[in-house]
Amino acid sequence: MAEPKSEGVHRTGEYGLFAHLAGLLAANLAYLRARLELAGIEAREASVHYAIILGLAIGALIVLVFGYLFLVIALVFLVAALLNSPHAWIWVLLGAAFLHLLGAGILGWIAKVKLFEPMFTASLNELKKDQEWLKTTAKQN
């Protein structure tokens, strides 16, 4: 019957330079794999975060264009009304323009706030922990 072999367990004759180098390489690759998995998870979270920011920015741009359009139309008819006779719908159109501009400002502000939220915090915290561990290990040796 074959003996089960687990990682890190060596038979008596397997110790040597190549076995130690292989163990070191395996440990480094396991460390790198764990860090890359964490970075992958956070990259997916970041892509959702930036997609939301992009959607808000596009929404703000669309609302800004409509607000500008309504503002220009209202100003044109307002000037026409000042020369002739006032109409109530001009003021409604002007109010709609200002509401659209206010909506664009709010969406743009939300996108700006979300843009400055820190990303990859778990990866950075793990790297800081690793650096501290390496510093304490180096001091002990």
C-alpha positions as CSV (number, residue, x, y, z in Angstrom):
1,M,0.0,0.0,0.0
2,A,1.3,3.4,-0.9
3,E,2.1,5.8,1.9
4,P,0.2,9.1,1.9
5,K,2.5,12.0,1.5
6,S,1.6,15.5,2.7
7,E,3.3,18.8,1.9
8,G,6.2,19.7,4.2
9,V,6.7,16.1,5.3
10,H,10.0,14.6,4.0
11,R,11.5,11.2,4.4
12,T,14.9,10.9,5.9
13,G,16.8,10.9,2.6
14,E,15.0,13.8,1.0
15,Y,16.7,16.6,3.0
16,G,19.1,18.6,0.9
17,L,19.7,21.8,-1.0
18,F,17.2,21.0,-3.7
19,A,14.5,19.9,-1.3
20,H,14.9,23.1,0.7
21,L,14.9,25.2,-2.5
22,A,11.8,23.4,-3.7
23,G,10.1,24.0,-0.3
24,L,11.0,27.7,-0.5
25,L,9.7,28.0,-4.0
26,A,6.5,26.2,-3.1
27,A,6.0,28.5,-0.1
28,N,6.6,31.6,-2.2
29,L,4.2,30.4,-4.9
30,A,1.6,29.7,-2.3
31,Y,2.0,33.2,-0.8
32,L,1.8,34.8,-4.3
33,R,-1.3,32.8,-5.2
34,A,-3.0,33.8,-2.0
35,R,-2.2,37.5,-2.6
36,L,-3.3,37.3,-6.3
37,E,-6.6,35.6,-5.2
38,L,-7.2,38.5,-2.8
39,A,-6.3,41.0,-5.5
40,G,-8.7,39.3,-7.9
41,I,-11.6,39.5,-5.4
42,E,-10.9,43.2,-4.8
43,A,-10.6,43.8,-8.6
44,R,-14.1,42.5,-9.1
45,E,-15.4,44.7,-6.3
46,A,-13.5,47.7,-7.8
47,S,-15.0,47.0,-11.3
48,V,-18.5,47.2,-9.8
49,H,-17.6,50.3,-7.9
50,Y,-16.2,52.1,-11.0
51,A,-19.1,50.9,-13.2
52,I,-21.5,52.6,-10.7
53,I,-19.3,55.8,-10.9
54,L,-19.4,55.6,-14.7
55,G,-23.1,55.2,-14.7
56,L,-23.6,58.1,-12.4
57,A,-21.3,60.3,-14.6
58,I,-23.1,59.3,-17.8
59,G,-26.5,60.0,-16.0
60,A,-25.1,63.4,-14.9
61,L,-24.0,64.2,-18.4
62,I,-27.3,63.3,-20.0
63,V,-29.2,65.3,-17.4
64,L,-26.8,68.3,-17.9
65,V,-27.4,68.2,-21.6
66,F,-31.2,68.3,-21.1
67,G,-30.9,71.0,-18.5
68,Y,-28.8,73.1,-20.9
69,L,-31.2,72.5,-23.7
70,F,-34.2,73.6,-21.5
71,L,-32.3,76.6,-20.2
72,V,-31.5,77.8,-23.7
73,I,-35.0,77.3,-25.0
74,A,-36.4,79.1,-21.9
75,L,-34.0,82.0,-22.3
76,V,-35.0,82.4,-26.0
77,F,-38.7,82.4,-25.2
78,L,-38.1,84.6,-22.2
79,V,-36.5,87.2,-24.3
80,A,-39.3,86.8,-26.8
81,A,-41.8,87.3,-24.0
82,L,-40.1,90.4,-22.8
83,L,-40.5,91.9,-26.3
84,N,-44.1,90.8,-26.7
85,S,-46.3,89.2,-24.1
86,P,-45.4,86.8,-21.2
87,H,-46.6,83.2,-21.3
88,A,-46.8,80.9,-18.3
89,W,-45.2,77.9,-20.0
90,I,-42.0,79.8,-20.4
91,W,-41.5,79.8,-16.6
92,V,-42.4,76.1,-16.4
93,L,-39.7,75.4,-19.0
94,L,-37.2,77.5,-17.1
95,G,-38.1,75.7,-13.8
96,A,-37.6,72.3,-15.6
97,A,-34.2,73.5,-16.8
98,F,-33.1,74.4,-13.3
99,L,-34.4,71.1,-11.9
100,H,-32.4,69.2,-14.5
101,L,-29.3,71.2,-13.7
102,L,-29.8,70.6,-10.0
103,G,-30.1,66.8,-10.7
104,A,-26.9,66.9,-12.8
105,G,-25.1,68.6,-10.0
106,I,-26.3,66.1,-7.4
107,L,-25.3,63.1,-9.6
108,G,-21.9,64.6,-10.3
109,W,-21.3,65.3,-6.6
110,I,-22.2,61.6,-5.8
111,A,-19.8,60.4,-8.5
112,K,-17.1,62.6,-7.2
113,V,-17.6,61.4,-3.6
114,K,-17.5,57.7,-4.8
115,L,-14.4,58.3,-6.9
116,F,-12.3,59.2,-3.8
117,E,-13.3,56.1,-1.8
118,P,-10.2,54.0,-1.2
119,M,-10.0,50.7,-3.1
120,F,-8.0,47.5,-2.4
121,T,-7.9,48.2,1.3
122,A,-7.8,44.5,2.3
123,S,-4.8,43.8,0.0
124,L,-3.0,46.9,1.3
125,N,-3.7,45.9,4.9
126,E,-2.4,42.3,4.3
127,L,0.8,43.7,2.6
128,K,1.3,46.0,5.6
129,K,0.9,43.0,8.0
130,D,3.4,41.0,5.9
131,Q,5.9,43.9,6.0
132,E,5.6,44.1,9.8
133,W,6.0,40.4,10.1
134,L,9.1,40.5,7.9
135,K,10.6,43.4,10.0
136,T,10.0,41.5,13.3
137,T,11.4,38.3,11.8
138,A,14.5,40.1,10.5
139,K,15.1,41.8,13.9
140,Q,14.9,38.4,15.7
141,N,17.5,36.9,13.3
